[in-house]
């Protein structure tokens, strides 16, 4: 059900090393998320909001 209601989850991870570790884990998973929707890490709130708006504006 959440996959039909949630476009994705964006976590704000200000620390560049920690964010790189997040990205490495996401890349190692081949872009698959443990949840039925995509996840991402952003450097700050503004970047997170831009990504979230892109997901919300995407068709489907």
C-alpha distance matrix in Angstrom:
0.0 3.8 5.4 5.6 6.8 8.8 11.7 13.2 15.1 18.8 21.1 24.6 27.1 30.6 32.5 33.1 33.6 30.4 28.5 30.3 29.2 25.5 26.1 28.0 25.1 22.7 25.4 26.1 22.5 23.1 20.6 17.7 15.5 14.7 11.2 8.9 10.7 14.5 16.6 20.2 23.1 25.4 28.9 28.7 26.7 28.0 26.9 23.4 23.3 24.6 22.0 19.2 20.9 21.3 17.6 17.0 19.9 18.9 18.1 14.7
3.8 0.0 3.8 5.3 5.0 5.6 8.8 9.8 11.4 15.1 17.3 20.9 23.3 26.8 28.8 29.5 30.2 27.0 25.0 27.0 26.1 22.3 23.0 25.1 22.4 20.0 22.9 23.8 20.5 21.3 18.4 15.9 13.2 12.7 8.9 7.2 8.1 11.6 13.3 16.7 19.5 21.7 25.2 24.9 23.0 24.4 23.3 19.8 19.8 21.3 18.7 15.8 17.9 18.5 14.9 14.5 17.8 17.1 17.0 14.1
5.4 3.8 0.0 3.8 5.5 5.3 7.0 8.4 11.0 14.7 17.4 20.9 23.3 26.7 28.6 28.8 29.5 26.6 24.3 25.8 25.2 21.4 21.5 23.6 21.1 18.3 20.8 21.9 18.5 18.7 15.8 13.4 11.5 11.8 8.2 5.3 5.7 9.4 12.0 15.4 18.7 20.9 24.6 24.7 23.0 24.0 22.4 19.1 19.2 20.1 17.2 14.8 16.6 16.5 12.7 12.9 15.8 14.4 14.2 11.2
5.6 5.3 3.8 0.0 3.8 5.9 7.6 10.4 13.3 16.7 19.7 23.0 25.7 29.0 31.2 31.5 32.4 29.6 27.1 28.8 28.4 24.6 24.5 26.8 24.6 21.6 23.9 25.3 21.9 21.8 18.8 16.7 15.1 15.6 12.0 9.0 8.9 12.2 14.9 18.0 21.2 23.0 26.6 26.3 24.2 24.8 23.6 20.4 19.8 20.6 18.1 15.3 16.4 16.5 12.9 12.0 14.6 13.5 12.6 9.3
6.8 5.0 5.5 3.8 0.0 3.8 6.7 9.3 11.6 14.9 17.8 20.8 23.9 27.0 29.5 30.1 31.3 28.4 25.9 28.1 27.8 24.0 24.2 26.9 24.7 21.8 24.5 26.1 23.0 23.2 19.9 18.1 15.8 16.3 12.5 10.4 9.6 12.4 14.3 17.1 19.9 21.3 24.8 24.0 21.6 22.4 21.7 18.3 17.4 18.8 16.7 13.4 14.6 15.5 12.1 10.7 13.8 13.7 13.5 10.9
8.8 5.6 5.3 5.9 3.8 0.0 3.8 5.6 7.8 11.2 14.1 17.3 20.2 23.4 25.8 26.3 27.5 24.6 22.1 24.3 24.1 20.3 20.6 23.3 21.3 18.4 21.2 23.0 20.1 20.4 16.9 15.4 13.0 13.8 10.2 8.7 6.8 9.1 10.6 13.4 16.1 17.6 21.1 20.6 18.4 19.4 18.3 14.9 14.5 15.9 13.5 10.4 12.3 13.1 9.7 9.1 12.7 12.5 13.3 11.3
11.7 8.8 7.0 7.6 6.7 3.8 0.0 3.8 7.3 9.9 13.4 16.4 19.2 22.2 24.6 24.6 26.0 23.5 20.6 22.4 22.7 19.0 18.6 21.5 20.0 16.7 19.1 21.4 18.7 18.4 14.8 14.0 12.2 14.0 10.9 9.3 6.2 7.2 9.2 11.4 14.5 15.7 19.3 19.0 17.2 17.6 16.1 13.0 12.7 13.2 10.5 7.9 9.7 9.7 6.1 6.5 9.8 9.2 10.5 9.3
13.2 9.8 8.4 10.4 9.3 5.6 3.8 0.0 3.8 6.6 10.0 13.2 15.7 18.9 21.0 21.2 22.4 19.8 17.0 18.9 19.1 15.3 15.2 18.1 16.6 13.5 16.3 18.5 16.0 16.2 12.6 12.0 9.7 11.6 9.0 8.7 5.1 4.8 5.6 7.9 10.9 12.6 16.3 16.4 15.0 15.9 14.1 10.8 11.5 12.4 9.3 7.3 10.3 10.3 7.1 8.8 12.0 11.5 13.5 12.6
15.1 11.4 11.0 13.3 11.6 7.8 7.3 3.8 0.0 3.8 6.5 9.9 12.5 15.8 18.0 18.5 19.7 16.9 14.4 16.8 16.8 13.0 13.7 16.8 15.2 12.8 16.0 18.0 16.0 16.9 13.5 12.9 10.1 11.4 9.3 10.4 7.5 6.5 4.7 6.4 8.5 10.4 13.9 13.9 12.6 14.3 12.7 9.1 10.6 12.3 9.5 7.8 11.4 12.2 9.8 11.3 14.7 14.7 17.1 16.3
18.8 15.1 14.7 16.7 14.9 11.2 9.9 6.6 3.8 0.0 3.8 6.6 9.3 12.3 14.7 15.3 16.9 14.3 11.6 14.3 14.9 11.4 12.0 15.5 14.6 12.5 15.5 17.9 16.6 17.4 14.1 14.5 12.0 13.8 12.4 13.8 10.7 8.5 5.7 4.8 5.5 6.7 10.1 10.2 9.3 11.1 9.3 5.9 8.2 10.0 7.6 6.9 10.7 11.5 10.3 12.2 15.1 15.5 18.5 18.5
21.1 17.3 17.4 19.7 17.8 14.1 13.4 10.0 6.5 3.8 0.0 3.8 6.1 9.5 11.7 12.9 14.4 11.5 9.4 12.7 12.9 9.8 11.4 14.7 13.8 12.6 15.8 17.9 17.1 18.5 15.6 16.0 13.3 14.5 13.8 16.0 13.4 11.2 7.7 6.2 4.7 6.1 8.6 8.9 8.8 11.6 10.1 7.1 10.2 12.3 10.5 10.3 13.9 15.0 14.0 15.8 18.7 19.2 22.2 22.2
24.6 20.9 20.9 23.0 20.8 17.3 16.4 13.2 9.9 6.6 3.8 0.0 3.8 6.2 9.2 10.8 12.9 10.6 8.6 12.3 13.3 10.9 12.4 15.8 15.7 14.9 17.7 20.0 19.7 21.0 18.3 19.2 16.8 18.1 17.6 19.7 16.9 14.6 11.1 8.7 5.8 4.9 5.8 5.5 6.3 9.4 8.4 6.5 9.7 12.0 11.2 11.6 14.7 16.0 15.9 17.6 20.1 21.1 24.4 24.8
27.1 23.3 23.3 25.7 23.9 20.2 19.2 15.7 12.5 9.3 6.1 3.8 0.0 3.8 5.7 7.5 9.3 6.9 5.6 9.4 10.3 8.8 10.7 13.6 13.9 14.0 16.5 18.5 18.9 20.5 18.3 19.4 17.3 18.5 18.8 21.3 18.8 16.1 12.4 9.7 6.0 5.8 5.4 6.9 9.1 11.9 10.5 9.6 13.1 14.7 13.7 14.8 17.9 18.7 18.7 20.8 23.1 23.7 27.1 27.4
30.6 26.8 26.7 29.0 27.0 23.4 22.2 18.9 15.8 12.3 9.5 6.2 3.8 0.0 3.8 6.2 8.9 7.9 7.2 10.5 12.1 11.5 13.0 15.7 16.7 16.9 19.0 21.1 22.0 23.3 21.3 22.8 20.9 22.3 22.5 25.0 22.3 19.4 15.9 12.8 9.0 7.4 4.7 5.9 9.1 11.5 10.6 10.9 14.1 15.5 15.3 16.7 19.4 20.3 20.9 22.9 24.9 25.8 29.3 30.1
32.5 28.8 28.6 31.2 29.5 25.8 24.6 21.0 18.0 14.7 11.7 9.2 5.7 3.8 0.0 3.8 5.6 5.4 6.1 8.6 10.0 10.6 12.3 14.2 15.5 16.5 18.2 19.9 21.3 22.9 21.4 23.0 21.4 22.6 23.5 26.2 23.8 20.9 17.2 14.2 10.5 9.8 7.3 9.6 12.9 15.0 13.7 14.1 17.5 18.6 18.0 19.7 22.6 23.0 23.5 25.8 27.8 28.3 31.8 32.4
33.1 29.5 28.8 31.5 30.1 26.3 24.6 21.2 18.5 15.3 12.9 10.8 7.5 6.2 3.8 0.0 3.8 5.5 5.0 6.1 8.6 9.8 10.3 12.1 14.2 15.1 16.0 18.0 19.9 21.0 19.8 21.9 20.9 22.6 23.7 26.2 23.7 20.3 17.0 13.6 10.2 9.5 7.3 10.6 14.2 15.6 13.5 14.4 18.0 18.3 17.4 19.8 22.4 22.3 22.9 25.6 27.3 27.5 30.9 31.8
33.6 30.2 29.5 32.4 31.3 27.5 26.0 22.4 19.7 16.9 14.4 12.9 9.3 8.9 5.6 3.8 0.0 3.8 5.4 5.1 6.3 8.7 9.8 10.4 12.5 14.2 15.1 16.3 18.5 20.1 19.4 21.3 20.5 21.8 23.5 26.3 24.2 21.0 17.6 14.7 11.7 12.1 10.6 13.9 17.3 19.0 16.8 17.2 20.9 21.3 20.0 22.1 25.1 24.8 25.0 27.9 29.7 29.5 32.8 33.3
30.4 27.0 26.6 29.6 28.4 24.6 23.5 19.8 16.9 14.3 11.5 10.6 6.9 7.9 5.4 5.5 3.8 0.0 3.8 5.4 5.0 6.3 8.7 9.8 10.7 12.5 14.2 15.3 16.8 18.8 17.9 19.3 17.9 18.8 20.4 23.4 21.5 18.6 15.0 12.5 9.5 10.7 10.0 12.9 15.8 18.1 16.0 15.6 19.3 20.2 18.6 20.2 23.5 23.5 23.2 25.9 28.1 28.0 31.1 31.3
28.5 25.0 24.3 27.1 25.9 22.1 20.6 17.0 14.4 11.6 9.4 8.6 5.6 7.2 6.1 5.0 5.4 3.8 0.0 3.8 5.3 5.0 6.2 8.6 9.9 10.5 12.2 14.1 15.4 16.8 15.4 17.1 16.0 17.6 18.8 21.3 19.0 15.8 12.4 9.4 6.3 7.4 7.3 10.7 13.5 15.3 12.8 12.5 16.3 16.8 15.1 17.0 20.1 19.8 19.7 22.6 24.6 24.4 27.6 28.0
30.3 27.0 25.8 28.8 28.1 24.3 22.4 18.9 16.8 14.3 12.7 12.3 9.4 10.5 8.6 6.1 5.1 5.4 3.8 0.0 3.8 5.4 5.0 6.1 8.6 9.7 10.2 12.0 14.1 15.3 14.6 16.8 16.4 18.3 20.0 22.4 20.3 16.9 13.9 11.1 8.9 10.1 10.2 13.8 16.8 18.1 15.1 15.3 19.0 18.9 16.9 19.3 22.2 21.4 21.3 24.5 26.2 25.6 28.7 29.1
29.2 26.1 25.2 28.4 27.8 24.1 22.7 19.1 16.8 14.9 12.9 13.3 10.3 12.1 10.0 8.6 6.3 5.0 5.3 3.8 0.0 3.8 5.4 5.0 6.3 8.6 9.8 10.4 12.5 14.4 14.2 15.7 15.1 16.3 18.5 21.3 19.7 16.7 13.7 11.7 9.9 12.2 12.7 16.0 18.7 20.5 17.7 17.1 20.9 21.2 18.9 20.7 24.0 23.2 22.6 25.7 27.8 27.0 29.8 29.8
25.5 22.3 21.4 24.6 24.0 20.3 19.0 15.3 13.0 11.4 9.8 10.9 8.8 11.5 10.6 9.8 8.7 6.3 5.0 5.4 3.8 0.0 3.8 5.4 5.2 6.3 8.6 9.9 10.8 12.8 11.8 13.0 11.8 13.2 15.0 17.8 16.1 13.1 9.9 8.1 6.8 9.9 11.4 14.4 16.5 18.4 15.5 14.3 18.0 18.6 15.9 17.4 20.8 20.2 19.2 22.3 24.5 23.7 26.5 26.3
26.1 23.0 21.5 24.5 24.2 20.6 18.6 15.2 13.7 12.0 11.4 12.4 10.7 13.0 12.3 10.3 9.8 8.7 6.2 5.0 5.4 3.8 0.0 3.8 5.4 5.0 6.0 8.4 9.8 10.7 9.7 11.9 11.8 14.0 15.8 17.9 15.9 12.4 10.0 7.7 7.2 9.8 11.6 14.9 17.1 18.2 14.9 14.3 17.8 17.5 14.7 16.8 19.9 18.6 17.9 21.3 23.1 22.0 24.8 24.9
28.0 25.1 23.6 26.8 26.9 23.3 21.5 18.1 16.8 15.5 14.7 15.8 13.6 15.7 14.2 12.1 10.4 9.8 8.6 6.1 5.0 5.4 3.8 0.0 3.8 5.4 5.0 6.0 8.6 9.9 10.3 12.3 12.8 14.6 17.1 19.4 18.0 14.8 12.7 11.2 10.9 13.5 14.9 18.4 20.7 22.0 18.6 18.1 21.6 21.3 18.4 20.4 23.5 22.1 21.2 24.7 26.4 24.9 27.5 27.4
25.1 22.4 21.1 24.6 24.7 21.3 20.0 16.6 15.2 14.6 13.8 15.7 13.9 16.7 15.5 14.2 12.5 10.7 9.9 8.6 6.3 5.2 5.4 3.8 0.0 3.8 5.4 5.0 6.3 8.9 9.2 10.1 10.0 11.2 14.0 16.6 15.7 13.1 11.1 10.6 11.0 14.3 16.2 19.3 21.1 22.8 19.6 18.3 21.7 21.9 18.8 20.1 23.5 22.2 20.7 24.0 26.1 24.6 26.9 26.3
22.7 20.0 18.3 21.6 21.8 18.4 16.7 13.5 12.8 12.5 12.6 14.9 14.0 16.9 16.5 15.1 14.2 12.5 10.5 9.7 8.6 6.3 5.0 5.4 3.8 0.0 3.8 5.5 5.2 6.7 5.7 7.2 7.4 9.8 12.0 14.0 12.7 9.7 8.2 8.0 9.5 12.9 15.5 18.3 19.7 21.0 17.7 16.2 19.4 19.2 15.8 17.2 20.4 18.9 17.3 20.6 22.6 20.9 23.1 22.6
25.4 22.9 20.8 23.9 24.5 21.2 19.1 16.3 16.0 15.5 15.8 17.7 16.5 19.0 18.2 16.0 15.1 14.2 12.2 10.2 9.8 8.6 6.0 5.0 5.4 3.8 0.0 3.8 5.3 5.1 5.7 8.4 10.1 12.7 15.1 16.6 15.2 12.1 11.3 10.7 12.1 14.9 17.2 20.3 22.1 22.8 19.3 18.4 21.5 20.8 17.4 19.3 22.1 20.1 18.9 22.5 23.9 21.9 24.1 23.8
26.1 23.8 21.9 25.3 26.1 23.0 21.4 18.5 18.0 17.9 17.9 20.0 18.5 21.1 19.9 18.0 16.3 15.3 14.1 12.0 10.4 9.9 8.4 6.0 5.0 5.5 3.8 0.0 3.8 5.3 7.6 8.9 10.6 12.3 15.4 17.2 16.6 14.2 13.4 13.4 14.7 17.8 20.0 23.1 24.9 26.1 22.6 21.5 24.7 24.2 20.8 22.4 25.4 23.5 21.9 25.4 27.1 24.9 26.8 26.2
22.5 20.5 18.5 21.9 23.0 20.1 18.7 16.0 16.0 16.6 17.1 19.7 18.9 22.0 21.3 19.9 18.5 16.8 15.4 14.1 12.5 10.8 9.8 8.6 6.3 5.2 5.3 3.8 0.0 3.8 5.5 5.4 7.3 9.0 12.0 13.6 13.5 11.5 11.4 12.4 14.5 17.9 20.6 23.4 24.6 25.8 22.5 20.9 23.7 23.5 19.9 20.8 23.9 22.1 20.0 23.3 25.1 22.9 24.4 23.4
23.1 21.3 18.7 21.8 23.2 20.4 18.4 16.2 16.9 17.4 18.5 21.0 20.5 23.3 22.9 21.0 20.1 18.8 16.8 15.3 14.4 12.8 10.7 9.9 8.9 6.7 5.1 5.3 3.8 0.0 3.8 5.4 8.7 11.3 13.6 14.3 13.7 11.5 12.2 13.0 15.4 18.4 21.3 24.0 25.2 25.9 22.4 21.1 23.7 22.8 19.2 20.5 23.1 20.8 18.9 22.4 23.7 21.1 22.5 21.8
20.6 18.4 15.8 18.8 19.9 16.9 14.8 12.6 13.5 14.1 15.6 18.3 18.3 21.3 21.4 19.8 19.4 17.9 15.4 14.6 14.2 11.8 9.7 10.3 9.2 5.7 5.7 7.6 5.5 3.8 0.0 3.8 6.5 9.9 11.4 11.8 10.5 8.0 8.9 9.9 12.8 15.7 18.8 21.3 22.1 22.7 19.2 17.7 20.1 19.4 15.6 16.8 19.4 17.2 15.2 18.6 20.1 17.6 19.3 18.6
17.7 15.9 13.4 16.7 18.1 15.4 14.0 12.0 12.9 14.5 16.0 19.2 19.4 22.8 23.0 21.9 21.3 19.3 17.1 16.8 15.7 13.0 11.9 12.3 10.1 7.2 8.4 8.9 5.4 5.4 3.8 0.0 3.8 6.7 8.4 8.9 8.6 7.3 8.8 11.0 14.1 17.4 20.8 22.8 23.3 24.3 21.1 19.0 21.3 21.0 17.2 17.6 20.4 18.5 15.9 18.9 20.9 18.4 19.6 18.2
15.5 13.2 11.5 15.1 15.8 13.0 12.2 9.7 10.1 12.0 13.3 16.8 17.3 20.9 21.4 20.9 20.5 17.9 16.0 16.4 15.1 11.8 11.8 12.8 10.0 7.4 10.1 10.6 7.3 8.7 6.5 3.8 0.0 3.8 5.1 6.7 6.5 5.6 6.4 9.4 12.4 15.9 19.3 21.0 21.2 22.6 19.8 17.2 19.5 19.8 16.2 15.9 19.1 17.9 15.0 17.7 20.2 18.3 19.6 18.1
14.7 12.7 11.8 15.6 16.3 13.8 14.0 11.6 11.4 13.8 14.5 18.1 18.5 22.3 22.6 22.6 21.8 18.8 17.6 18.3 16.3 13.2 14.0 14.6 11.2 9.8 12.7 12.3 9.0 11.3 9.9 6.7 3.8 0.0 3.8 6.8 8.1 8.6 8.8 11.9 14.5 18.1 21.3 22.8 22.9 24.8 22.3 19.4 21.6 22.5 19.0 18.3 21.6 20.9 17.8 20.0 22.9 21.2 22.3 20.3
11.2 8.9 8.2 12.0 12.5 10.2 10.9 9.0 9.3 12.4 13.8 17.6 18.8 22.5 23.5 23.7 23.5 20.4 18.8 20.0 18.5 15.0 15.8 17.1 14.0 12.0 15.1 15.4 12.0 13.6 11.4 8.4 5.1 3.8 0.0 3.8 5.4 7.2 8.1 11.7 14.6 17.9 21.3 22.3 21.7 23.5 21.4 18.1 19.8 20.9 17.5 16.1 19.3 18.9 15.6 17.3 20.3 18.8 19.8 17.5
8.9 7.2 5.3 9.0 10.4 8.7 9.3 8.7 10.4 13.8 16.0 19.7 21.3 25.0 26.2 26.2 26.3 23.4 21.3 22.4 21.3 17.8 17.9 19.4 16.6 14.0 16.6 17.2 13.6 14.3 11.8 8.9 6.7 6.8 3.8 0.0 3.8 7.1 9.5 13.2 16.6 19.5 23.2 23.9 23.0 24.3 22.2 19.1 20.1 20.9 17.5 15.9 18.5 17.9 14.2 15.6 18.5 16.6 16.9 14.4
10.7 8.1 5.7 8.9 9.6 6.8 6.2 5.1 7.5 10.7 13.4 16.9 18.8 22.3 23.8 23.7 24.2 21.5 19.0 20.3 19.7 16.1 15.9 18.0 15.7 12.7 15.2 16.6 13.5 13.7 10.5 8.6 6.5 8.1 5.4 3.8 0.0 3.8 6.7 10.2 13.7 16.3 20.0 20.7 19.8 20.8 18.6 15.6 16.6 17.1 13.7 12.2 14.9 14.1 10.6 12.3 15.2 13.5 14.5 12.5
14.5 11.6 9.4 12.2 12.4 9.1 7.2 4.8 6.5 8.5 11.2 14.6 16.1 19.4 20.9 20.3 21.0 18.6 15.8 16.9 16.7 13.1 12.4 14.8 13.1 9.7 12.1 14.2 11.5 11.5 8.0 7.3 5.6 8.6 7.2 7.1 3.8 0.0 3.8 6.9 10.6 13.2 16.9 18.0 17.6 18.4 15.8 13.1 14.7 14.8 11.2 10.6 13.6 12.4 9.4 12.1 14.7 13.0 14.8 13.7
16.6 13.3 12.0 14.9 14.3 10.6 9.2 5.6 4.7 5.7 7.7 11.1 12.4 15.9 17.2 17.0 17.6 15.0 12.4 13.9 13.7 9.9 10.0 12.7 11.1 8.2 11.3 13.4 11.4 12.2 8.9 8.8 6.4 8.8 8.1 9.5 6.7 3.8 0.0 3.8 7.1 10.1 13.8 15.0 14.9 16.2 13.6 10.8 13.2 13.8 10.3 10.1 13.7 13.1 10.8 13.5 16.2 15.2 17.6 16.9
20.2 16.7 15.4 18.0 17.1 13.4 11.4 7.9 6.4 4.8 6.2 8.7 9.7 12.8 14.2 13.6 14.7 12.5 9.4 11.1 11.7 8.1 7.7 11.2 10.6 8.0 10.7 13.4 12.4 13.0 9.9 11.0 9.4 11.9 11.7 13.2 10.2 6.9 3.8 0.0 3.8 6.6 10.2 11.9 12.4 13.6 10.6 8.5 11.4 11.8 8.6 9.5 13.0 12.4 11.1 14.1 16.5 15.9 18.8 18.8
23.1 19.5 18.7 21.2 19.9 16.1 14.5 10.9 8.5 5.5 4.7 5.8 6.0 9.0 10.5 10.2 11.7 9.5 6.3 8.9 9.9 6.8 7.2 10.9 11.0 9.5 12.1 14.7 14.5 15.4 12.8 14.1 12.4 14.5 14.6 16.6 13.7 10.6 7.1 3.8 0.0 3.8 6.9 8.9 10.3 11.9 9.2 7.5 11.2 11.9 9.6 11.0 14.4 14.3 13.7 16.5 18.7 18.7 21.8 22.1
25.4 21.7 20.9 23.0 21.3 17.6 15.7 12.6 10.4 6.7 6.1 4.9 5.8 7.4 9.8 9.5 12.1 10.7 7.4 10.1 12.2 9.9 9.8 13.5 14.3 12.9 14.9 17.8 17.9 18.4 15.7 17.4 15.9 18.1 17.9 19.5 16.3 13.2 10.1 6.6 3.8 0.0 3.8 5.6 7.4 8.5 5.7 5.2 9.0 9.5 8.3 10.2 13.1 13.3 13.8 16.2 18.1 18.6 22.1 23.0
28.9 25.2 24.6 26.6 24.8 21.1 19.3 16.3 13.9 10.1 8.6 5.8 5.4 4.7 7.3 7.3 10.6 10.0 7.3 10.2 12.7 11.4 11.6 14.9 16.2 15.5 17.2 20.0 20.6 21.3 18.8 20.8 19.3 21.3 21.3 23.2 20.0 16.9 13.8 10.2 6.9 3.8 0.0 3.8 7.2 8.4 6.5 7.5 10.7 11.4 11.2 13.3 15.6 16.1 17.1 19.3 20.9 21.8 25.4 26.5
28.7 24.9 24.7 26.3 24.0 20.6 19.0 16.4 13.9 10.2 8.9 5.5 6.9 5.9 9.6 10.6 13.9 12.9 10.7 13.8 16.0 14.4 14.9 18.4 19.3 18.3 20.3 23.1 23.4 24.0 21.3 22.8 21.0 22.8 22.3 23.9 20.7 18.0 15.0 11.9 8.9 5.6 3.8 0.0 3.8 5.6 5.5 6.3 8.7 10.2 10.9 12.3 14.4 15.7 16.9 18.4 20.1 21.6 25.2 26.4
26.7 23.0 23.0 24.2 21.6 18.4 17.2 15.0 12.6 9.3 8.8 6.3 9.1 9.1 12.9 14.2 17.3 15.8 13.5 16.8 18.7 16.5 17.1 20.7 21.1 19.7 22.1 24.9 24.6 25.2 22.1 23.3 21.2 22.9 21.7 23.0 19.8 17.6 14.9 12.4 10.3 7.4 7.2 3.8 0.0 3.8 5.5 5.0 6.0 8.6 9.9 10.3 12.0 14.2 15.2 16.1 18.0 19.9 23.4 24.5
28.0 24.4 24.0 24.8 22.4 19.4 17.6 15.9 14.3 11.1 11.6 9.4 11.9 11.5 15.0 15.6 19.0 18.1 15.3 18.1 20.5 18.4 18.2 22.0 22.8 21.0 22.8 26.1 25.8 25.9 22.7 24.3 22.6 24.8 23.5 24.3 20.8 18.4 16.2 13.6 11.9 8.5 8.4 5.6 3.8 0.0 3.8 5.4 5.1 6.2 8.7 9.8 10.5 12.4 14.4 15.2 16.3 18.5 22.1 23.8
26.9 23.3 22.4 23.6 21.7 18.3 16.1 14.1 12.7 9.3 10.1 8.4 10.5 10.6 13.7 13.5 16.8 16.0 12.8 15.1 17.7 15.5 14.9 18.6 19.6 17.7 19.3 22.6 22.5 22.4 19.2 21.1 19.8 22.3 21.4 22.2 18.6 15.8 13.6 10.6 9.2 5.7 6.5 5.5 5.5 3.8 0.0 3.8 5.4 5.1 6.3 8.6 9.9 10.7 12.5 14.2 15.3 16.8 20.5 22.2
23.4 19.8 19.1 20.4 18.3 14.9 13.0 10.8 9.1 5.9 7.1 6.5 9.6 10.9 14.1 14.4 17.2 15.6 12.5 15.3 17.1 14.3 14.3 18.1 18.3 16.2 18.4 21.5 20.9 21.1 17.7 19.0 17.2 19.4 18.1 19.1 15.6 13.1 10.8 8.5 7.5 5.2 7.5 6.3 5.0 5.4 3.8 0.0 3.8 5.5 5.2 6.1 8.6 9.9 10.7 12.2 14.2 15.5 19.1 20.2
23.3 19.8 19.2 19.8 17.4 14.5 12.7 11.5 10.6 8.2 10.2 9.7 13.1 14.1 17.5 18.0 20.9 19.3 16.3 19.0 20.9 18.0 17.8 21.6 21.7 19.4 21.5 24.7 23.7 23.7 20.1 21.3 19.5 21.6 19.8 20.1 16.6 14.7 13.2 11.4 11.2 9.0 10.7 8.7 6.0 5.1 5.4 3.8 0.0 3.8 5.4 5.0 6.0 8.5 9.8 10.3 12.0 14.2 17.6 19.0
24.6 21.3 20.1 20.6 18.8 15.9 13.2 12.4 12.3 10.0 12.3 12.0 14.7 15.5 18.6 18.3 21.3 20.2 16.8 18.9 21.2 18.6 17.5 21.3 21.9 19.2 20.8 24.2 23.5 22.8 19.4 21.0 19.8 22.5 20.9 20.9 17.1 14.8 13.8 11.8 11.9 9.5 11.4 10.2 8.6 6.2 5.1 5.5 3.8 0.0 3.8 5.5 5.2 6.2 8.7 9.8 10.4 12.4 16.1 18.0
22.0 18.7 17.2 18.1 16.7 13.5 10.5 9.3 9.5 7.6 10.5 11.2 13.7 15.3 18.0 17.4 20.0 18.6 15.1 16.9 18.9 15.9 14.7 18.4 18.8 15.8 17.4 20.8 19.9 19.2 15.6 17.2 16.2 19.0 17.5 17.5 13.7 11.2 10.3 8.6 9.6 8.3 11.2 10.9 9.9 8.7 6.3 5.2 5.4 3.8 0.0 3.8 5.4 5.0 6.3 8.6 9.9 10.7 14.4 15.9
19.2 15.8 14.8 15.3 13.4 10.4 7.9 7.3 7.8 6.9 10.3 11.6 14.8 16.7 19.7 19.8 22.1 20.2 17.0 19.3 20.7 17.4 16.8 20.4 20.1 17.2 19.3 22.4 20.8 20.5 16.8 17.6 15.9 18.3 16.1 15.9 12.2 10.6 10.1 9.5 11.0 10.2 13.3 12.3 10.3 9.8 8.6 6.1 5.0 5.5 3.8 0.0 3.8 5.4 5.1 6.2 8.6 10.0 13.3 14.3
20.9 17.9 16.6 16.4 14.6 12.3 9.7 10.3 11.4 10.7 13.9 14.7 17.9 19.4 22.6 22.4 25.1 23.5 20.1 22.2 24.0 20.8 19.9 23.5 23.5 20.4 22.1 25.4 23.9 23.1 19.4 20.4 19.1 21.6 19.3 18.5 14.9 13.6 13.7 13.0 14.4 13.1 15.6 14.4 12.0 10.5 9.9 8.6 6.0 5.2 5.4 3.8 0.0 3.8 5.4 4.9 6.0 8.5 11.9 13.6
21.3 18.5 16.5 16.5 15.5 13.1 9.7 10.3 12.2 11.5 15.0 16.0 18.7 20.3 23.0 22.3 24.8 23.5 19.8 21.4 23.2 20.2 18.6 22.1 22.2 18.9 20.1 23.5 22.1 20.8 17.2 18.5 17.9 20.9 18.9 17.9 14.1 12.4 13.1 12.4 14.3 13.3 16.1 15.7 14.2 12.4 10.7 9.9 8.5 6.2 5.0 5.4 3.8 0.0 3.8 5.5 5.1 6.2 9.9 12.2
17.6 14.9 12.7 12.9 12.1 9.7 6.1 7.1 9.8 10.3 14.0 15.9 18.7 20.9 23.5 22.9 25.0 23.2 19.7 21.3 22.6 19.2 17.9 21.2 20.7 17.3 18.9 21.9 20.0 18.9 15.2 15.9 15.0 17.8 15.6 14.2 10.6 9.4 10.8 11.1 13.7 13.8 17.1 16.9 15.2 14.4 12.5 10.7 9.8 8.7 6.3 5.1 5.4 3.8 0.0 3.8 5.5 5.3 8.5 9.6
17.0 14.5 12.9 12.0 10.7 9.1 6.5 8.8 11.3 12.2 15.8 17.6 20.8 22.9 25.8 25.6 27.9 25.9 22.6 24.5 25.7 22.3 21.3 24.7 24.0 20.6 22.5 25.4 23.3 22.4 18.6 18.9 17.7 20.0 17.3 15.6 12.3 12.1 13.5 14.1 16.5 16.2 19.3 18.4 16.1 15.2 14.2 12.2 10.3 9.8 8.6 6.2 4.9 5.5 3.8 0.0 3.8 5.6 8.0 9.0
19.9 17.8 15.8 14.6 13.8 12.7 9.8 12.0 14.7 15.1 18.7 20.1 23.1 24.9 27.8 27.3 29.7 28.1 24.6 26.2 27.8 24.5 23.1 26.4 26.1 22.6 23.9 27.1 25.1 23.7 20.1 20.9 20.2 22.9 20.3 18.5 15.2 14.7 16.2 16.5 18.7 18.1 20.9 20.1 18.0 16.3 15.3 14.2 12.0 10.4 9.9 8.6 6.0 5.1 5.5 3.8 0.0 3.8 6.5 9.0
18.9 17.1 14.4 13.5 13.7 12.5 9.2 11.5 14.7 15.5 19.2 21.1 23.7 25.8 28.3 27.5 29.5 28.0 24.4 25.6 27.0 23.7 22.0 24.9 24.6 20.9 21.9 24.9 22.9 21.1 17.6 18.4 18.3 21.2 18.8 16.6 13.5 13.0 15.2 15.9 18.7 18.6 21.8 21.6 19.9 18.5 16.8 15.5 14.2 12.4 10.7 10.0 8.5 6.2 5.3 5.6 3.8 0.0 3.8 6.5
18.1 17.0 14.2 12.6 13.5 13.3 10.5 13.5 17.1 18.5 22.2 24.4 27.1 29.3 31.8 30.9 32.8 31.1 27.6 28.7 29.8 26.5 24.8 27.5 26.9 23.1 24.1 26.8 24.4 22.5 19.3 19.6 19.6 22.3 19.8 16.9 14.5 14.8 17.6 18.8 21.8 22.1 25.4 25.2 23.4 22.1 20.5 19.1 17.6 16.1 14.4 13.3 11.9 9.9 8.5 8.0 6.5 3.8 0.0 3.8
14.7 14.1 11.2 9.3 10.9 11.3 9.3 12.6 16.3 18.5 22.2 24.8 27.4 30.1 32.4 31.8 33.3 31.3 28.0 29.1 29.8 26.3 24.9 27.4 26.3 22.6 23.8 26.2 23.4 21.8 18.6 18.2 18.1 20.3 17.5 14.4 12.5 13.7 16.9 18.8 22.1 23.0 26.5 26.4 24.5 23.8 22.2 20.2 19.0 18.0 15.9 14.3 13.6 12.2 9.6 9.0 9.0 6.5 3.8 0.0
